[in-house]
Amino acid sequence: MQLKNYMEDAVEQMMDRVLKDIDVCKCERCRMDIKALALNNLPPKYVVTEEGELYVKTNELVRQFEVDIIKAITMAAMKVKENPRH
């Protein structure tokens, strides 16, 4: 069993979809900064699960919190765009 913050996977799953419409650097450093900022503005969703259940539960979480995740990624991307660290 493992302890997992599903919000990390949910943000990762939606990053490309959200960032394709935003004029922001997509280098690895900027992507990680965007992800970190987005996660800091989203509530963690910790669960204990068997490894095989991870993908199914992440997809359910993405659908449930989709609007909040899109907003957090967008806001983080705008902040990184203003102050890129690469």
SVG drawing of the C-alpha trace seen along z (x, -y; Angstrom):
<svg xmlns="http://www.w3.org/2000/svg" viewBox="-17 -40 34 43">
<polyline fill="none" stroke="black" stroke-width="0.4" points="0.0,0.0 1.1,-3.6 0.0,-7.0 -0.6,-9.3 -1.8,-12.8 -4.0,-12.3 -4.0,-16.0 -0.4,-15.7 -1.5,-13.2 -4.6,-15.2 -2.6,-18.3 -0.1,-16.4 -2.8,-14.8 -4.3,-18.2 -1.1,-20.3 -0.7,-19.8 -4.3,-20.4 -4.4,-23.7 -0.9,-25.0 -1.5,-24.4 -3.8,-27.5 -1.5,-29.7 1.6,-31.5 4.0,-30.5 7.4,-28.8 7.0,-25.0 10.5,-24.0 10.9,-21.5 11.8,-24.2 8.7,-26.3 6.5,-23.3 7.7,-22.2 7.2,-25.8 3.7,-25.9 2.9,-22.5 4.3,-23.5 2.3,-26.7 -0.9,-25.0 -0.6,-22.3 0.1,-24.9 -3.3,-26.5 -5.2,-23.2 -6.3,-21.2 -4.3,-17.9 -6.4,-14.7 -4.5,-12.0 -5.6,-8.4 -4.1,-5.0 -4.3,-2.7 -2.9,0.4 -0.7,-0.7 -3.1,0.7 -5.9,-1.5 -3.9,-4.7 -4.9,-5.4 -8.6,-4.8 -8.9,-7.0 -6.9,-9.8 -9.3,-9.9 -12.3,-10.1 -10.6,-13.0 -9.8,-14.9 -13.4,-14.9 -14.6,-15.9 -12.2,-18.8 -11.6,-19.7 -12.6,-23.4 -10.5,-24.0 -7.5,-22.3 -7.8,-24.3 -8.0,-27.5 -5.0,-26.7 -2.8,-25.7 -3.9,-28.8 -3.1,-31.2 0.2,-29.5 1.1,-29.7 0.4,-33.4 2.6,-33.9 5.5,-31.9 5.1,-33.8 5.6,-37.1 8.7,-35.8 10.3,-32.8 13.3,-31.3 15.0,-29.5"/>
</svg>
